[in-house]
Each structure stands twice: as C-alpha cells, then as structure tokens.
Amino acid sequence: MLITVIGLLLIPTVWSRQRGLDRLNQILGYVVTSVVTLDMIWSLYLLVMALPSHKEAPQDLLRSAGALWITNVLVFASWYWRLDAGGPRARELRGVHTDGAFLFPQMTLSPQAKVTMGEQDWSPNFVDYLFLAFNTSTALSPTDSPVLSRWAKLLVMIQALISFATVALLAARAVNIL
C-alpha cells in the first residue's frame, strides 16, 4: 500500500516541478517524505514489538533491520536535503552555499582555496546530505559536518536513535538467536 500511496503522490510532485510550481512541489515533497518517515517508524515499532514473541526468524530480523537501517539513511538524507537553507530549489536559485543548518567542509575554505579547487560555486546536493545521514547512522553522530541549527540537531538525534534501536535491538537480537 505504501508504494501505491507514494506513487500517487509522486505524480503531482513531478507535475508541479515540471510546471515550475515550486511551492506546491516543496509541499508535496514534504508530504511524501513524511509518509515514508511515518511508515519507517511504524515498521520499527512493529519489529520491536515482535521481538519478545520470538515468532520472527533470525534471518528475517536481520533482513528487516538492514532494510530499516537503509531506509533510515535515505529518509533523513531526504529531510536534510529538503530543509537545509530553504531546500534544493532555494539553494539552486541562490547559487553558492554559505549559510545553512550544517557546516560542510567546503564552507570553511578560504575564497582563494575555493577558486584553486574549483569550488567557488559549491552548493550541497543530495549526495552531501546522504553522506551526512550515512555517517549519522553509522557513528550515531555527524562526523565531518557540524550541526548548527536546533531543528537539524533534533533530526540528527532522532535519526541516531532510530539507527541505534535498529542496530542494537533488532540486529543484536537476531544475531543472538543465530
């Protein structure tokens, strides 16, 4: 059912992007990401509640934990990408990225170093937020990009908590059963 809901929501999202309806596209993007986030949290809850009953096979628990961990990385990368510095469209229109919720290493370079490296017009794209989310899920904290805003700090804490619950509770339980 989730795939159907996401598929149906993506149709107006793509349409609004093609028509240049930036605000509608932004809102629909938030809705899609929220639906996936809620489903991920619900899935984690269901798996944690299934642990005491020992009805799930260890391999299924490991597979579910892996899928939840990957989903956690992708969902929070999407949130960071959508929310930082007004979102992807605002960053695209602004050009160079100098201010946001995260302090990326490229933002700390001197103007001369940026020119030398060809990074004078640097702006984060999805891969930068994916890297941040991956590091947060593996180290349970951001590694190379300090978190500057309160909303981002809260999201990073939630992501780390979900990752911790997924890895520590589900994967550890499944390995223990093996």
OpenMM code with the backbone's topology and positions (N, CA, C; nanometers):
from openmm import Vec3, app, unit

residues = "MET LEU ILE THR VAL ILE GLY LEU LEU LEU ILE PRO THR VAL TRP SER ARG GLN ARG GLY LEU ASP ARG LEU ASN GLN ILE LEU GLY TYR VAL VAL THR SER VAL VAL THR LEU ASP MET ILE TRP SER LEU TYR LEU LEU VAL MET ALA LEU PRO SER HIS LYS GLU ALA PRO GLN ASP LEU LEU ARG SER ALA GLY ALA LEU TRP ILE THR ASN VAL LEU VAL PHE ALA SER TRP TYR TRP ARG LEU ASP ALA GLY GLY PRO ARG ALA ARG GLU LEU ARG GLY VAL HIS THR ASP GLY ALA PHE LEU PHE PRO GLN MET THR LEU SER PRO GLN ALA LYS VAL THR MET GLY GLU GLN ASP TRP SER PRO ASN PHE VAL ASP TYR LEU PHE LEU ALA PHE ASN THR SER THR ALA LEU SER PRO THR ASP SER PRO VAL LEU SER ARG TRP ALA LYS LEU LEU VAL MET ILE GLN ALA LEU ILE SER PHE ALA THR VAL ALA LEU LEU ALA ALA ARG ALA VAL ASN ILE LEU".split()
positions = [
    Vec3(0.0823, -0.1193, 0.0000),
    Vec3(0.0000, 0.0000, 0.0000),
    Vec3(0.0876, 0.1269, 0.0000),
    Vec3(0.2002, 0.1217, 0.0724),
    Vec3(0.2888, 0.2377, 0.0788),
    Vec3(0.3380, 0.2762, -0.0607),
    Vec3(0.3762, 0.1782, -0.1390),
    Vec3(0.4269, 0.2071, -0.2737),
    Vec3(0.3182, 0.2730, -0.3580),
    Vec3(0.1944, 0.2300, -0.3430),
    Vec3(0.0838, 0.2902, -0.4174),
    Vec3(0.0642, 0.4361, -0.3753),
    Vec3(0.0647, 0.4614, -0.2447),
    Vec3(0.0466, 0.5982, -0.1943),
    Vec3(0.1599, 0.6880, -0.2441),
    Vec3(0.2834, 0.6395, -0.2341),
    Vec3(0.3989, 0.7178, -0.2795),
    Vec3(0.3899, 0.7419, -0.4298),
    Vec3(0.3550, 0.6376, -0.5045),
    Vec3(0.3403, 0.6528, -0.6498),
    Vec3(0.2368, 0.7572, -0.6863),
    Vec3(0.1242, 0.7549, -0.6165),
    Vec3(0.0184, 0.8529, -0.6434),
    Vec3(0.0623, 0.9945, -0.6046),
    Vec3(0.1386, 1.0067, -0.4967),
    Vec3(0.1866, 1.1386, -0.4554),
    Vec3(0.2966, 1.1911, -0.5476),
    Vec3(0.3727, 1.1008, -0.6074),
    Vec3(0.4813, 1.1441, -0.6955),
    Vec3(0.4302, 1.2052, -0.8263),
    Vec3(0.3137, 1.1631, -0.8696),
    Vec3(0.2586, 1.2172, -0.9954),
    Vec3(0.2398, 1.3690, -0.9860),
    Vec3(0.1666, 1.4212, -0.8861),
    Vec3(0.1547, 1.5674, -0.8788),
    Vec3(0.2867, 1.6360, -0.8418),
    Vec3(0.3745, 1.5636, -0.7719),
    Vec3(0.5036, 1.6217, -0.7363),
    Vec3(0.5864, 1.6479, -0.8618),
    Vec3(0.5946, 1.5491, -0.9494),
    Vec3(0.6695, 1.5653, -1.0752),
    Vec3(0.6016, 1.6700, -1.1627),
    Vec3(0.4698, 1.6655, -1.1688),
    Vec3(0.3941, 1.7622, -1.2494),
    Vec3(0.4223, 1.9044, -1.2026),
    Vec3(0.4200, 1.9265, -1.0698),
    Vec3(0.4418, 2.0618, -1.0179),
    Vec3(0.5844, 2.1081, -1.0441),
    Vec3(0.6802, 2.0173, -1.0404),
    Vec3(0.8199, 2.0539, -1.0706),
    Vec3(0.8338, 2.0954, -1.2168),
    Vec3(0.7709, 2.0189, -1.3063),
    Vec3(0.7780, 2.0493, -1.4498),
    Vec3(0.7093, 2.1814, -1.4832),
    Vec3(0.6069, 2.2171, -1.4093),
    Vec3(0.5323, 2.3404, -1.4338),
    Vec3(0.5948, 2.4619, -1.3637),
    Vec3(0.6982, 2.4374, -1.2839),
    Vec3(0.7618, 2.5486, -1.2133),
    Vec3(0.6848, 2.5958, -1.0922),
    Vec3(0.5968, 2.5105, -1.0400),
    Vec3(0.5193, 2.5442, -0.9205),
    Vec3(0.6012, 2.5023, -0.7976),
    Vec3(0.7002, 2.5833, -0.7667),
    Vec3(0.7994, 2.5475, -0.6658),
    Vec3(0.7399, 2.5237, -0.5281),
    Vec3(0.6498, 2.6103, -0.4854),
    Vec3(0.5916, 2.5965, -0.3508),
    Vec3(0.5092, 2.4685, -0.3395),
    Vec3(0.4269, 2.4376, -0.4406),
    Vec3(0.3484, 2.3145, -0.4412),
    Vec3(0.4409, 2.1933, -0.4424),
    Vec3(0.5458, 2.1993, -0.5223),
    Vec3(0.6431, 2.0906, -0.5292),
    Vec3(0.7082, 2.0693, -0.3931),
    Vec3(0.7401, 2.1777, -0.3253),
    Vec3(0.8027, 2.1686, -0.1929),
    Vec3(0.7078, 2.1026, -0.0926),
    Vec3(0.5825, 2.1446, -0.0932),
    Vec3(0.4837, 2.0887, -0.0009),
    Vec3(0.4617, 1.9404, -0.0283),
    Vec3(0.4473, 1.9046, -0.1544),
    Vec3(0.4281, 1.7639, -0.1900),
    Vec3(0.5505, 1.6808, -0.1520),
    Vec3(0.6690, 1.7381, -0.1669),
    Vec3(0.7905, 1.6691, -0.1245),
    Vec3(0.7902, 1.6425, 0.0248),
    Vec3(0.7442, 1.7405, 0.1030),
    Vec3(0.7326, 1.7212, 0.2474),
    Vec3(0.6326, 1.6104, 0.2802),
    Vec3(0.5219, 1.6076, 0.2077),
    Vec3(0.4195, 1.5057, 0.2318),
    Vec3(0.4756, 1.3670, 0.2018),
    Vec3(0.5416, 1.3508, 0.0875),
    Vec3(0.5991, 1.2207, 0.0503),
    Vec3(0.7010, 1.1760, 0.1555),
    Vec3(0.7891, 1.2659, 0.1937),
    Vec3(0.8918, 1.2311, 0.2910),
    Vec3(0.8295, 1.2000, 0.4274),
    Vec3(0.7246, 1.2719, 0.4649),
    Vec3(0.6557, 1.2456, 0.5915),
    Vec3(0.5906, 1.1082, 0.5914),
    Vec3(0.5260, 1.0719, 0.4818),
    Vec3(0.4612, 0.9409, 0.4718),
    Vec3(0.5645, 0.8293, 0.4870),
    Vec3(0.6756, 0.8415, 0.4179),
    Vec3(0.7804, 0.7397, 0.4268),
    Vec3(0.8396, 0.7365, 0.5679),
    Vec3(0.8577, 0.8522, 0.6302),
    Vec3(0.9114, 0.8582, 0.7659),
    Vec3(0.8182, 0.7897, 0.8648),
    Vec3(0.6912, 0.8206, 0.8568),
    Vec3(0.5937, 0.7581, 0.9474),
    Vec3(0.5877, 0.6075, 0.9270),
    Vec3(0.5936, 0.5635, 0.8025),
    Vec3(0.5933, 0.4198, 0.7754),
    Vec3(0.7190, 0.3532, 0.8319),
    Vec3(0.8324, 0.4188, 0.8209),
    Vec3(0.9566, 0.3637, 0.8744),
    Vec3(0.9474, 0.3504, 1.0270),
    Vec3(0.8974, 0.4533, 1.0934),
    Vec3(0.8846, 0.4491, 1.2389),
    Vec3(0.7849, 0.3413, 1.2806),
    Vec3(0.6757, 0.3292, 1.2078),
    Vec3(0.5761, 0.2253, 1.2352),
    Vec3(0.6374, 0.0864, 1.2166),
    Vec3(0.7158, 0.0679, 1.1120),
    Vec3(0.7814, -0.0612, 1.0878),
    Vec3(0.8778, -0.0954, 1.1994),
    Vec3(0.9531, 0.0039, 1.2458),
    Vec3(1.0451, -0.0190, 1.3579),
    Vec3(0.9668, -0.0587, 1.4832),
    Vec3(0.8593, 0.0096, 1.5097),
    Vec3(0.7744, -0.0229, 1.6247),
    Vec3(0.7234, -0.1669, 1.6157),
    Vec3(0.6730, -0.2059, 1.4996),
    Vec3(0.6213, -0.3416, 1.4830),
    Vec3(0.7293, -0.4468, 1.5048),
    Vec3(0.8482, -0.4203, 1.4554),
    Vec3(0.9563, -0.5169, 1.4748),
    Vec3(1.0005, -0.5253, 1.6206),
    Vec3(1.0087, -0.4126, 1.6868),
    Vec3(1.0468, -0.4146, 1.8281),
    Vec3(0.9404, -0.4880, 1.9098),
    Vec3(0.8142, -0.4668, 1.8772),
    Vec3(0.7060, -0.5356, 1.9490),
    Vec3(0.7060, -0.6859, 1.9189),
    Vec3(0.7575, -0.7267, 1.8044),
    Vec3(0.7613, -0.8686, 1.7679),
    Vec3(0.8766, -0.9433, 1.8346),
    Vec3(0.9750, -0.8712, 1.8866),
    Vec3(1.0919, -0.9369, 1.9465),
    Vec3(1.0576, -1.0322, 2.0614),
    Vec3(0.9776, -0.9912, 2.1589),
    Vec3(0.9527, -1.0819, 2.2728),
    Vec3(0.8808, -1.2114, 2.2346),
    Vec3(0.8048, -1.2097, 2.1279),
    Vec3(0.7279, -1.3289, 2.0902),
    Vec3(0.8129, -1.4358, 2.0226),
    Vec3(0.9305, -1.4007, 1.9765),
    Vec3(1.0221, -1.4942, 1.9088),
    Vec3(0.9582, -1.5620, 1.7877),
    Vec3(0.8632, -1.4956, 1.7229),
    Vec3(0.7963, -1.5524, 1.6058),
    Vec3(0.8728, -1.5277, 1.4767),
    Vec3(0.9568, -1.4253, 1.4768),
    Vec3(1.0326, -1.3904, 1.3568),
    Vec3(1.1603, -1.4737, 1.3502),
    Vec3(1.1901, -1.5254, 1.2328),
    Vec3(1.3146, -1.5995, 1.2122),
    Vec3(1.4323, -1.5024, 1.2191),
    Vec3(1.5473, -1.5467, 1.2695),
    Vec3(1.6633, -1.4581, 1.2803),
    Vec3(1.7015, -1.3931, 1.1464),
    Vec3(1.6944, -1.4697, 1.0393),
    Vec3(1.7275, -1.4145, 0.9082),
    Vec3(1.6307, -1.3037, 0.8689),
    Vec3(1.5041, -1.3216, 0.9031),
    Vec3(1.4044, -1.2181, 0.8729),
    Vec3(1.4293, -1.0924, 0.9559),
    Vec3(1.4692, -1.1108, 1.0819),
    Vec3(1.5009, -0.9954, 1.1658),
    Vec3(1.6210, -0.9193, 1.1110),
    Vec3(1.7237, -0.9930, 1.0690),
    Vec3(1.8416, -0.9281, 1.0115),
    Vec3(1.8064, -0.8537, 0.8833),
    Vec3(1.7261, -0.9162, 0.7993),
    Vec3(1.6838, -0.8536, 0.6736),
    Vec3(1.6017, -0.7278, 0.7019),
    Vec3(1.5114, -0.7378, 0.7991),
    Vec3(1.4283, -0.6221, 0.8352),
    Vec3(1.5125, -0.5112, 0.8954),
    Vec3(1.6066, -0.5479, 0.9820),
    Vec3(1.6935, -0.4475, 1.0429),
    Vec3(1.7766, -0.3780, 0.9362),
    Vec3(1.8290, -0.4531, 0.8404),
    Vec3(1.9071, -0.3937, 0.7316),
    Vec3(1.8230, -0.2996, 0.6469),
    Vec3(1.7014, -0.3429, 0.6140),
    Vec3(1.6120, -0.2586, 0.5334),
    Vec3(1.5747, -0.1310, 0.6089),
    Vec3(1.5480, -0.1431, 0.7385),
    Vec3(1.5154, -0.0246, 0.8188),
    Vec3(1.6347, 0.0697, 0.8300),
    Vec3(1.7539, 0.0147, 0.8441),
    Vec3(1.8724, 0.0982, 0.8558),
    Vec3(1.8946, 0.1774, 0.7263),
    Vec3(1.8831, 0.1098, 0.6133),
    Vec3(1.8993, 0.1771, 0.4833),
    Vec3(1.7901, 0.2811, 0.4635),
    Vec3(1.6673, 0.2465, 0.4987),
    Vec3(1.5563, 0.3412, 0.4878),
    Vec3(1.5810, 0.4625, 0.5764),
    Vec3(1.6320, 0.4402, 0.6966),
    Vec3(1.6632, 0.5493, 0.7885),
    Vec3(1.7635, 0.6465, 0.7246),
    Vec3(1.8672, 0.5933, 0.6644),
    Vec3(1.9675, 0.6784, 0.5986),
    Vec3(1.9021, 0.7598, 0.4870),
    Vec3(1.8247, 0.6941, 0.4014),
    Vec3(1.7635, 0.7632, 0.2873),
    Vec3(1.6584, 0.8654, 0.3300),
    Vec3(1.5787, 0.8318, 0.4294),
    Vec3(1.4739, 0.9229, 0.4760),
    Vec3(1.5348, 1.0498, 0.5356),
    Vec3(1.6344, 1.0333, 0.6210),
    Vec3(1.6919, 1.1520, 0.6834),
    Vec3(1.7779, 1.2315, 0.5864),
    Vec3(1.8417, 1.1657, 0.4912),
    Vec3(1.9115, 1.2407, 0.3857),
    Vec3(1.8107, 1.3270, 0.3110),
    Vec3(1.6925, 1.2721, 0.2861),
    Vec3(1.5869, 1.3489, 0.2192),
    Vec3(1.5419, 1.4678, 0.3032),
    Vec3(1.5251, 1.4464, 0.4333),
    Vec3(1.4846, 1.5567, 0.5203),
    Vec3(1.5901, 1.6666, 0.5224),
    Vec3(1.7164, 1.6282, 0.5392),
    Vec3(1.8226, 1.7288, 0.5427),
    Vec3(1.8277, 1.8053, 0.4116),
    Vec3(1.8180, 1.7341, 0.3002),
    Vec3(1.8235, 1.7938, 0.1669),
    Vec3(1.7062, 1.8894, 0.1459),
    Vec3(1.5868, 1.8493, 0.1930),
    Vec3(1.4666, 1.9315, 0.1744),
    Vec3(1.4633, 2.0544, 0.2644),
    Vec3(1.5190, 2.0444, 0.3835),
    Vec3(1.5041, 2.1521, 0.4812),
    Vec3(1.6219, 2.2490, 0.4869),
    Vec3(1.7412, 2.2039, 0.4576),
    Vec3(1.8587, 2.2893, 0.4747),
    Vec3(1.8557, 2.4083, 0.3797),
    Vec3(1.8764, 2.5260, 0.4343),
    Vec3(1.8884, 2.6515, 0.3583),
    Vec3(1.7729, 2.6743, 0.2607),
    Vec3(1.6514, 2.6383, 0.3033),
    Vec3(1.5337, 2.6632, 0.2211),
    Vec3(1.4996, 2.5539, 0.1219),
    Vec3(1.5781, 2.4499, 0.1162),
    Vec3(1.5512, 2.3384, 0.0261),
    Vec3(1.6312, 2.3465, -0.1023),
    Vec3(1.6209, 2.2415, -0.1835),
    Vec3(1.7041, 2.2336, -0.3047),
    Vec3(1.6785, 2.3455, -0.4052),
    Vec3(1.5550, 2.3852, -0.4218),
    Vec3(1.5243, 2.4907, -0.5195),
    Vec3(1.5805, 2.6254, -0.4733),
    Vec3(1.5661, 2.6562, -0.3458),
    Vec3(1.6197, 2.7821, -0.2933),
    Vec3(1.7718, 2.7842, -0.3049),
    Vec3(1.8363, 2.6710, -0.2778),
    Vec3(1.9824, 2.6647, -0.2919),
    Vec3(2.0229, 2.6792, -0.4385),
    Vec3(1.9445, 2.6186, -0.5263),
    Vec3(1.9728, 2.6283, -0.6705),
    Vec3(1.9628, 2.7729, -0.7184),
    Vec3(1.8602, 2.8430, -0.6750),
    Vec3(1.8408, 2.9819, -0.7165),
    Vec3(1.9472, 3.0747, -0.6579),
    Vec3(1.9910, 3.0440, -0.5368),
    Vec3(2.0894, 3.1273, -0.4689),
    Vec3(2.2300, 3.1059, -0.5246),
    Vec3(2.2574, 2.9858, -0.5737),
    Vec3(2.3909, 2.9562, -0.6254),
    Vec3(2.4823, 2.9053, -0.5171),
    Vec3(2.5812, 2.9827, -0.4820),
    Vec3(2.6802, 2.9411, -0.3833),
    Vec3(2.6160, 2.9258, -0.2449),
    Vec3(2.6613, 2.8251, -0.1707),
    Vec3(2.6043, 2.7924, -0.0402),
    Vec3(2.6977, 2.8434, 0.0689),
    Vec3(2.6528, 2.9410, 0.1451),
    Vec3(2.7368, 2.9968, 0.2507),
    Vec3(2.6739, 2.9846, 0.3893),
    Vec3(2.5442, 2.9547, 0.3958),
    Vec3(2.4758, 2.9518, 0.5236),
    Vec3(2.3726, 2.8408, 0.5223),
    Vec3(2.3682, 2.7619, 0.6276),
    Vec3(2.2705, 2.6554, 0.6358),
    Vec3(2.2717, 2.5929, 0.7744),
    Vec3(2.1997, 2.4839, 0.7868),
    Vec3(2.1898, 2.4145, 0.9150),
    Vec3(2.3103, 2.3269, 0.9426),
    Vec3(2.3893, 2.2987, 0.8399),
    Vec3(2.5072, 2.2153, 0.8516),
    Vec3(2.6290, 2.2921, 0.8004),
    Vec3(2.7409, 2.2755, 0.8666),
    Vec3(2.8643, 2.3399, 0.8240),
    Vec3(2.9480, 2.2371, 0.7484),
    Vec3(2.9317, 2.2362, 0.6170),
    Vec3(3.0072, 2.1431, 0.5330),
    Vec3(3.1517, 2.1914, 0.5216),
    Vec3(3.2472, 2.1004, 0.5072),
    Vec3(3.3879, 2.1400, 0.4973),
    Vec3(3.4155, 2.2428, 0.3865),
    Vec3(3.3444, 2.2347, 0.2753),
    Vec3(3.3648, 2.3288, 0.1653),
    Vec3(3.3312, 2.4718, 0.2062),
    Vec3(3.2447, 2.4861, 0.3050),
    Vec3(3.2040, 2.6189, 0.3500),
    Vec3(3.3128, 2.6863, 0.4329),
    Vec3(3.4098, 2.6089, 0.4815),
    Vec3(3.5148, 2.6644, 0.5664),
    Vec3(3.6413, 2.7015, 0.4886),
    Vec3(3.6424, 2.6731, 0.3593),
    Vec3(3.7600, 2.7047, 0.2775),
    Vec3(3.7704, 2.8553, 0.2546),
    Vec3(3.8924, 2.9030, 0.2447),
    Vec3(3.9127, 3.0444, 0.2113),
    Vec3(3.8690, 3.0671, 0.0666),
    Vec3(3.8347, 3.1909, 0.0308),
    Vec3(3.7965, 3.2186, -0.1080),
    Vec3(3.9043, 3.1745, -0.2077),
    Vec3(4.0295, 3.1944, -0.1744),
    Vec3(4.1402, 3.1541, -0.2632),
    Vec3(4.1427, 3.0020, -0.2809),
    Vec3(4.1258, 2.9281, -0.1703),
    Vec3(4.1263, 2.7818, -0.1774),
    Vec3(4.0083, 2.7315, -0.2598),
    Vec3(3.8926, 2.7966, -0.2451),
    Vec3(3.7751, 2.7562, -0.3230),
    Vec3(3.8017, 2.7725, -0.4722),
    Vec3(3.8633, 2.8826, -0.5105),
    Vec3(3.8951, 2.9068, -0.6519),
    Vec3(3.9958, 2.8035, -0.7004),
    Vec3(4.0986, 2.7783, -0.6214),
    Vec3(4.2028, 2.6823, -0.6583),
    Vec3(4.1435, 2.5432, -0.6785),
    Vec3(4.0490, 2.5053, -0.5932),
    Vec3(3.9872, 2.3732, -0.6006),
    Vec3(3.8700, 2.3680, -0.6983),
    Vec3(3.8320, 2.4821, -0.7536),
    Vec3(3.7162, 2.4861, -0.8427),
    Vec3(3.5847, 2.4738, -0.7683),
    Vec3(3.5842, 2.5151, -0.6440),
    Vec3(3.4656, 2.5025, -0.5589),
    Vec3(3.4028, 2.6378, -0.5265),
    Vec3(3.4318, 2.7435, -0.6024),
    Vec3(3.3813, 2.8769, -0.5696),
    Vec3(3.2293, 2.8856, -0.5775),
    Vec3(3.1654, 2.8003, -0.6541),
    Vec3(3.0191, 2.7998, -0.6641),
    Vec3(2.9593, 2.6768, -0.5956),
    Vec3(3.0303, 2.6221, -0.4974),
    Vec3(2.9860, 2.4979, -0.4343),
    Vec3(2.8546, 2.5166, -0.3612),
    Vec3(2.7676, 2.4198, -0.3782),
    Vec3(2.6427, 2.4115, -0.3051),
    Vec3(2.6153, 2.2634, -0.2808),
    Vec3(2.5673, 2.2260, -0.1623),
    Vec3(2.5454, 2.0834, -0.1353),
    Vec3(2.4351, 2.0268, -0.2239),
    Vec3(2.4545, 1.9023, -0.2659),
    Vec3(2.3487, 1.8319, -0.3372),
    Vec3(2.3092, 1.7095, -0.2548),
    Vec3(2.2259, 1.6252, -0.3092),
    Vec3(2.1718, 1.5139, -0.2313),
    Vec3(2.2816, 1.4239, -0.1763),
    Vec3(2.3887, 1.4027, -0.2523),
    Vec3(2.4965, 1.3142, -0.2073),
    Vec3(2.5608, 1.3673, -0.0791),
    Vec3(2.5733, 1.4982, -0.0652),
    Vec3(2.6297, 1.5563, 0.0567),
    Vec3(2.5414, 1.5254, 0.1781),
    Vec3(2.4111, 1.5326, 0.1597),
    Vec3(2.3184, 1.5015, 0.2689),
    Vec3(2.3101, 1.3506, 0.2932),
    Vec3(2.3249, 1.2723, 0.1879),
    Vec3(2.3296, 1.1271, 0.2024),
    Vec3(2.4524, 1.0865, 0.2841),
    Vec3(2.5656, 1.1491, 0.2557),
    Vec3(2.6883, 1.1230, 0.3303),
    Vec3(2.6697, 1.1596, 0.4778),
    Vec3(2.6080, 1.2734, 0.5038),
    Vec3(2.5801, 1.3163, 0.6406),
    Vec3(2.4895, 1.2156, 0.7111),
    Vec3(2.3837, 1.1731, 0.6443),
    Vec3(2.2897, 1.0772, 0.7031),
    Vec3(2.3554, 0.9411, 0.7247),
    Vec3(2.4382, 0.8979, 0.6309),
    Vec3(2.5089, 0.7704, 0.6454),
    Vec3(2.6006, 0.7753, 0.7673),
    Vec3(2.6774, 0.8837, 0.7799),
    Vec3(2.7666, 0.8974, 0.8951),
    Vec3(2.6890, 0.9027, 1.0258),
    Vec3(2.5762, 0.9707, 1.0259),
    Vec3(2.4945, 0.9792, 1.1474),
    Vec3(2.4418, 0.8420, 1.1865),
    Vec3(2.4062, 0.7601, 1.0885),
    Vec3(2.3536, 0.6271, 1.1188),
    Vec3(2.4625, 0.5272, 1.1575),
    Vec3(2.5847, 0.5479, 1.1110),
    Vec3(2.6913, 0.4537, 1.1467),
    Vec3(2.7631, 0.4961, 1.2741),
    Vec3(2.7932, 0.6247, 1.2883),
    Vec3(2.8659, 0.6733, 1.4061),
    Vec3(2.7703, 0.7205, 1.5152),
    Vec3(2.6424, 0.7280, 1.4842),
    Vec3(2.5387, 0.7813, 1.5730),
    Vec3(2.5638, 0.9284, 1.6058),
    Vec3(2.6355, 0.9948, 1.5157),
    Vec3(2.6605, 1.1389, 1.5272),
    Vec3(2.7123, 1.1879, 1.3928),
    Vec3(2.6966, 1.3158, 1.3637),
    Vec3(2.7570, 1.3669, 1.2403),
    Vec3(2.9090, 1.3663, 1.2558),
    Vec3(2.9811, 1.3457, 1.1478),
    Vec3(3.1258, 1.3352, 1.1603),
    Vec3(3.1990, 1.4564, 1.1046),
    Vec3(3.1818, 1.4884, 0.9773),
    Vec3(3.2592, 1.5980, 0.9192),
    Vec3(3.1813, 1.7275, 0.9041),
    Vec3(3.0528, 1.7244, 0.9320),
    Vec3(2.9684, 1.8431, 0.9131),
    Vec3(2.8969, 1.8761, 1.0432),
    Vec3(2.9464, 1.9729, 1.1179),
    Vec3(2.8779, 2.0115, 1.2414),
    Vec3(2.7348, 2.0571, 1.2151),
    Vec3(2.6497, 2.0293, 1.3105),
    Vec3(2.5084, 2.0650, 1.3018),
    Vec3(2.4907, 2.1988, 1.3730),
    Vec3(2.4354, 2.2972, 1.3013),
    Vec3(2.4290, 2.4332, 1.3535),
    Vec3(2.2915, 2.4740, 1.4055),
    Vec3(2.1848, 2.4282, 1.3424),
    Vec3(2.0515, 2.4760, 1.3826),
    Vec3(1.9842, 2.3763, 1.4774),
    Vec3(1.8895, 2.4273, 1.5530),
    Vec3(1.8199, 2.3421, 1.6506),
    Vec3(1.7356, 2.2355, 1.5821),
    Vec3(1.6645, 2.2723, 1.4740),
    Vec3(1.5819, 2.1723, 1.4062),
    Vec3(1.6692, 2.0601, 1.3518),
    Vec3(1.7865, 2.0933, 1.3014),
    Vec3(1.8760, 1.9907, 1.2477),
    Vec3(1.9320, 1.9032, 1.3596),
    Vec3(1.9605, 1.9635, 1.4734),
    Vec3(2.0092, 1.8856, 1.5874),
    Vec3(1.9036, 1.7845, 1.6319),
    Vec3(1.7787, 1.8273, 1.6342),
    Vec3(1.6704, 1.7358, 1.6713),
    Vec3(1.6579, 1.6215, 1.5710),
    Vec3(1.6640, 1.6543, 1.4432),
    Vec3(1.6551, 1.5489, 1.3411),
    Vec3(1.7721, 1.4512, 1.3497),
    Vec3(1.8916, 1.5023, 1.3722),
    Vec3(2.0089, 1.4152, 1.3851),
    Vec3(1.9926, 1.3237, 1.5067),
    Vec3(1.9405, 1.3754, 1.6171),
    Vec3(1.9178, 1.2924, 1.7357),
    Vec3(1.8137, 1.1834, 1.7072),
    Vec3(1.7064, 1.2200, 1.6377),
    Vec3(1.6033, 1.1211, 1.6048),
    Vec3(1.6611, 1.0145, 1.5123),
    Vec3(1.7369, 1.0567, 1.4125),
    Vec3(1.7973, 0.9599, 1.3214),
    Vec3(1.8903, 0.8652, 1.3965),
    Vec3(1.9748, 0.9192, 1.4837),
    Vec3(2.0680, 0.8360, 1.5598),
    Vec3(1.9920, 0.7397, 1.6507),
    Vec3(1.8830, 0.7856, 1.7112),
    Vec3(1.8025, 0.6992, 1.7975),
    Vec3(1.7407, 0.5840, 1.7180),
    Vec3(1.6866, 0.6140, 1.6007),
    Vec3(1.6290, 0.5093, 1.5156),
    Vec3(1.7377, 0.4106, 1.4734),
    Vec3(1.8519, 0.4621, 1.4351),
    Vec3(1.9623, 0.3759, 1.3943),
    Vec3(2.0079, 0.2879, 1.5107),
    Vec3(2.0205, 0.3489, 1.6271),
    Vec3(2.0612, 0.2732, 1.7452),
    Vec3(1.9608, 0.1630, 1.7759),
    Vec3(1.8321, 0.1962, 1.7738),
    Vec3(1.7291, 0.0955, 1.8015),
    Vec3(1.7336, -0.0163, 1.6984),
    Vec3(1.7509, 0.0203, 1.5737),
    Vec3(1.7555, -0.0799, 1.4672),
    Vec3(1.8741, -0.1730, 1.4848),
    Vec3(1.9910, -0.1165, 1.5015),
    Vec3(2.1121, -0.1971, 1.5099),
    Vec3(2.1214, -0.2690, 1.6436),
    Vec3(2.1068, -0.1964, 1.7522),
    Vec3(2.1277, -0.2538, 1.8846),
    Vec3(2.0193, -0.3543, 1.9228),
    Vec3(1.8947, -0.3196, 1.9013),
    Vec3(1.7872, -0.4085, 1.9431),
    Vec3(1.7594, -0.5203, 1.8435),
    Vec3(1.7309, -0.4848, 1.7203),
    Vec3(1.6895, -0.5851, 1.6231),
    Vec3(1.8044, -0.6733, 1.5747),
    Vec3(1.9099, -0.6106, 1.5296),
    Vec3(2.0223, -0.6891, 1.4769),
    Vec3(2.0874, -0.7705, 1.5882),
    Vec3(2.1081, -0.7117, 1.7055),
    Vec3(2.1684, -0.7852, 1.8156),
    Vec3(2.0813, -0.9048, 1.8568),
    Vec3(1.9528, -0.8833, 1.8609),
    Vec3(1.8605, -0.9939, 1.8963),
    Vec3(1.8670, -1.1039, 1.7909),
    Vec3(1.8679, -1.0664, 1.6642),
    Vec3(1.8731, -1.1668, 1.5579),
    Vec3(2.0041, -1.2448, 1.5624),
    Vec3(2.1158, -1.1759, 1.5841),
    Vec3(2.2457, -1.2435, 1.5919),
    Vec3(2.2489, -1.3343, 1.7153),
    Vec3(2.1920, -1.2899, 1.8254),
    Vec3(2.1867, -1.3691, 1.9473),
    Vec3(2.1093, -1.5003, 1.9238),
    Vec3(2.0024, -1.4939, 1.8459),
    Vec3(1.9219, -1.6114, 1.8173),
    Vec3(1.9987, -1.7106, 1.7311),
    Vec3(2.0794, -1.6570, 1.6382),
    Vec3(2.1580, -1.7444, 1.5492),
    Vec3(2.2536, -1.8277, 1.6318),
] * unit.nanometer
topology = app.Topology()
chain = topology.addChain("A")
for resn in residues:
    res = topology.addResidue(resn, chain)
    for name in ("N", "CA", "C"):
        topology.addAtom(name, app.Element.getBySymbol(name[0]), res)
